[in-house]
Structure formats: C-alpha cells, structure tokens
Amino acid sequence: MKICRTKAEMRDTVRGWKREGAAVALVPTMGYLHEGHLALVRMARDKADRVVVSIFVNPTQFGPNEDLGSYPRDQVRDLALLDGEGVDAVFIPDVEEMYGSGGDTHVEVPGLSAILQGALRPGHFRGVATVVTKLFNIVTPDFAVFGEKDYQQLTLIRQMVRDLDMPLDILGHPTVREADGLAMSSRNVRLSSYHRGQAAILGKALAAAEELAGAGPDIADLDRAVRATLATAPAADVQSVDIRDADTLAEVCGPLDRPAVVLLAVRFGTVLLIDQRVVAPAP
C-alpha cells in the first residue's frame, strides 16, 4: 500500500495505473475509520482495479464553534485497517499541501448548500464541495464512493458532478449501522455511555417512519410520528426533522406518494448526530 503525502506523488501514482488501463476509485474520508468506511472501500474494490482512500480533516467545512480541534484522529490505526482491506494508495495531505496560501477560489452549489444542514452550518457545504472538487482533480478517479448517511452531502456532490461535467461516477453506499441501529460515525466515540444508549432512538424513529410510510400517510403525520418517537429519549435534543423528496431534497407536502427521505439532526450532549432513511408508500 502506497502512502502519498503530496499532490504530485498522488498524481504520479494514478498516472502510472491509468497508463496500464486500470480504473480507479476514490473513497474520501476524514479518518478515524470504522466499519462504515471499510464498507465503502469494499464497494470501491468491487467497481475498480485500483482504490485510493484519502484521509484529510478538512478545516474549511468546520464552523468557528464546531469540533475541528477535537475531531478524533488515529492515523496509525487507519493505515493498518486500510492495508488489511487491500487499498492500493492512501492520500494524506496536510492543510498546507492541500490549500497552500492565498487561495481564493471556492466551489458552491447554492441551492443545496443553503437548506437543511446547510442552514444550520453556514459555509459547511461550500467547504465540502471545494475539497471534494480538489480531491477529484488530484486523484482523477473513475468512481468515487460516499455513504448515504450524509445524504445531503451525497445529493450535493451528485449535482455538482452533473453541473460541472466531471468525468466520474458517484456511488452511494447504504448506511452501515451498529447492532442497536445507530448509524456508524466517527463522532460516536465522543458520546458518553448514557448518551450512546440514548442515541439508539435515531434508528428507532427512522424504523417507525419506514413502517408508517407503507400506508401512504400525510407528510405531516409522518413528521409527527418521527418526533413522537424521538421525544421518548430524554437526552435527545432535536435540532431538525425534515422530510424531503428523495432525489432533489425539495420540500414535500400532502400524502406520501413517492419516495421521500427522512433527515434527522439530533444533539446528544455536545455531539450532533445526523441520520436518514428513504421511505416510500407500498406499491
């Protein structure tokens, strides 16, 4: 497994593979890997001849009061896990290598950046879109794999790729969950034991939504059912519950007559967790 710490080294590595006719897949991460990340790696391996994983805690997607400094990191463990999965190369730039000094160009998808999590975290998705564009330009993958847990991010990246005619396919992997239904996340390690137990309510609320959706309920009734389930966990500080069109994230109302995505943002202590599930009426 090759470790690349500069853009030039990463580019040279991929050029060599492409001269041999190899298809390349990229899995962008911020490190502190768990089974959810490894599932993305396995999907990438199934789709491509060579797999690159990037590890970069991107400062431009964190707000001034967010957890950049405390974001968990364990590069030695990450590299061991990736080596065990047969990853071909890992791109680990530092901030100076990634951004240099004096950069003043940003990528933004205005509509999707301003709603939902974007409204709660101004500037977050501009940072995501910019760093992902840079990674695509550096690695030049044929495929890139993202988790569906960050559903708004996945939707935004797909639109960015379409709008800018980027020559790669974006693959989404279903959310990987713990035994109690909590979505795997690098932030879970920061939950106290009490909050970790309480956080399982997210999966239960989404399961309740999925069950109710089969009957084609009114969107307002679906929203109330999700909030009622979340209210049974005393530590769940609900930041937002949104039900949107599964393809466009446009607002929906009235009877559920097509697939919709239920998006949750709930704080447990100091840790903000997000989760999602696509639900649909029965055929």
SVG drawing of the C-alpha trace seen along z (x, -y; Angstrom):
<svg xmlns="http://www.w3.org/2000/svg" viewBox="-52 -35 58 43">
<polyline fill="none" stroke="black" stroke-width="0.4" points="0.0,0.0 1.5,-3.3 1.2,-6.4 1.1,-9.7 1.5,-12.9 1.8,-15.3 -0.4,-16.1 2.4,-15.4 3.1,-12.0 -0.6,-11.1 -1.0,-12.3 2.1,-10.4 0.8,-7.2 -2.6,-7.4 -1.0,-8.3 1.0,-5.0 -2.1,-3.0 -4.0,-4.6 -1.2,-4.0 -1.8,-0.3 -5.6,-0.7 -6.7,-0.5 -10.0,-2.0 -9.5,-4.0 -12.0,-4.5 -11.6,-7.1 -13.1,-6.9 -12.8,-10.4 -12.6,-10.3 -11.6,-12.4 -10.0,-9.4 -10.8,-7.7 -12.1,-4.9 -14.8,-2.4 -16.7,0.4 -18.9,-2.1 -15.8,-3.4 -14.5,0.0 -17.8,0.9 -17.2,-2.0 -13.7,-0.6 -15.2,2.8 -17.7,1.2 -14.8,-0.7 -12.8,2.5 -15.8,4.2 -16.1,1.4 -12.4,0.6 -9.0,2.1 -7.3,-0.4 -8.6,-2.0 -7.4,-5.3 -8.6,-6.4 -8.0,-10.0 -7.6,-11.0 -7.9,-14.7 -9.7,-16.6 -10.9,-19.5 -10.8,-22.7 -13.0,-24.7 -16.1,-22.6 -16.0,-23.3 -17.6,-26.4 -16.0,-28.6 -17.8,-26.9 -17.5,-23.4 -15.3,-20.4 -12.3,-20.7 -9.8,-20.6 -11.4,-17.7 -12.2,-15.7 -10.8,-12.2 -7.7,-11.1 -5.6,-7.9 -3.6,-7.6 -1.6,-4.5 -4.8,-2.5 -6.4,-3.9 -3.5,-2.8 -3.5,0.7 -7.2,1.1 -6.8,-0.1 -3.8,2.2 -6.0,5.1 -8.6,4.2 -6.1,4.2 -6.2,0.5 -3.7,-0.5 -2.8,-4.0 -3.7,-6.4 -3.6,-10.2 -2.7,-12.0 -2.0,-15.7 -1.6,-18.3 -3.5,-21.6 -0.6,-23.5 -0.2,-20.8 -4.0,-20.8 -4.7,-24.5 -1.3,-26.4 -1.5,-30.1 -3.5,-32.8 -6.1,-30.5 -9.3,-32.4 -11.4,-30.0 -14.4,-28.1 -16.9,-25.7 -20.5,-26.0 -23.9,-24.5 -26.0,-27.4 -29.5,-25.8 -28.5,-22.6 -25.9,-24.4 -28.5,-26.8 -31.1,-24.3 -31.3,-21.7 -27.8,-21.1 -26.5,-23.9 -28.8,-26.4 -27.6,-25.1 -24.0,-25.2 -23.4,-28.1 -20.4,-27.6 -20.2,-23.9 -21.2,-22.6 -19.0,-25.2 -16.1,-23.7 -17.2,-20.2 -17.8,-21.0 -14.4,-22.7 -12.3,-20.0 -14.1,-17.2 -13.5,-19.0 -9.8,-19.3 -9.6,-15.6 -11.3,-14.7 -8.8,-16.9 -5.8,-15.4 -6.8,-11.7 -8.8,-11.8 -10.9,-8.8 -13.4,-7.0 -15.6,-6.3 -16.0,-8.0 -17.9,-6.3 -19.8,-8.2 -22.0,-7.0 -25.8,-7.6 -25.7,-8.6 -24.6,-12.1 -27.5,-12.2 -27.5,-15.9 -23.7,-15.8 -24.2,-12.9 -27.1,-14.7 -25.0,-17.9 -21.9,-16.1 -24.0,-14.3 -25.5,-17.6 -22.0,-19.3 -20.6,-16.5 -23.6,-16.7 -23.5,-20.5 -19.7,-20.7 -19.5,-17.7 -16.9,-16.0 -15.9,-12.7 -16.6,-10.2 -19.5,-8.2 -20.7,-8.9 -21.7,-5.8 -23.7,-5.8 -23.4,-3.1 -26.3,-2.3 -25.8,-3.4 -23.9,-0.9 -25.4,-0.5 -24.5,0.8 -26.4,3.7 -28.9,1.3 -29.5,-0.6 -27.3,-3.6 -25.5,-4.7 -21.8,-4.3 -20.0,-7.6 -16.6,-8.8 -18.4,-11.1 -20.0,-8.2 -16.8,-7.7 -17.3,-11.1 -20.7,-10.1 -20.9,-9.3 -22.2,-5.8 -25.5,-7.4 -25.8,-9.4 -24.7,-6.4 -27.6,-4.4 -30.0,-7.3 -28.7,-7.8 -30.2,-4.4 -33.5,-6.4 -32.5,-7.7 -32.7,-4.3 -36.0,-3.6 -37.5,-6.8 -36.5,-6.0 -37.8,-2.5 -41.1,-3.9 -41.2,-6.2 -40.5,-3.4 -43.3,-1.3 -45.8,-4.1 -44.8,-5.2 -46.1,-2.0 -49.7,-3.2 -49.0,-6.4 -49.7,-8.8 -49.8,-12.5 -46.3,-14.0 -47.4,-15.9 -48.5,-12.7 -45.1,-11.1 -43.3,-14.1 -45.4,-13.8 -44.6,-10.1 -40.9,-10.6 -40.9,-13.5 -43.0,-11.4 -40.5,-8.6 -37.6,-10.9 -39.4,-12.5 -39.2,-9.2 -35.4,-9.7 -34.9,-12.4 -31.4,-13.3 -32.3,-13.8 -32.1,-17.5 -33.8,-17.6 -32.2,-20.1 -34.3,-19.3 -36.6,-16.7 -37.1,-17.1 -38.9,-15.1 -37.9,-15.9 -38.1,-14.5 -35.6,-11.6 -34.0,-12.8 -33.9,-16.6 -34.4,-17.4 -37.3,-19.7 -40.0,-20.2 -42.9,-17.8 -46.4,-18.0 -49.7,-16.2 -50.0,-12.4 -46.7,-10.5 -47.0,-9.3 -43.3,-8.9 -40.0,-8.1 -39.0,-10.7 -36.0,-10.9 -36.4,-11.5 -33.5,-13.5 -32.6,-13.8 -30.2,-16.1 -30.2,-15.4 -27.7,-16.5 -26.8,-14.3 -24.8,-16.3 -22.2,-18.2 -22.3,-15.7 -24.5,-16.4 -25.6,-13.2 -27.3,-13.0 -29.2,-10.1 -31.5,-9.4 -33.7,-6.9 -35.5,-6.8 -39.2,-5.8 -41.9,-5.1 -45.5,-4.1 -46.3,-0.5 -46.7,0.2"/>
</svg>
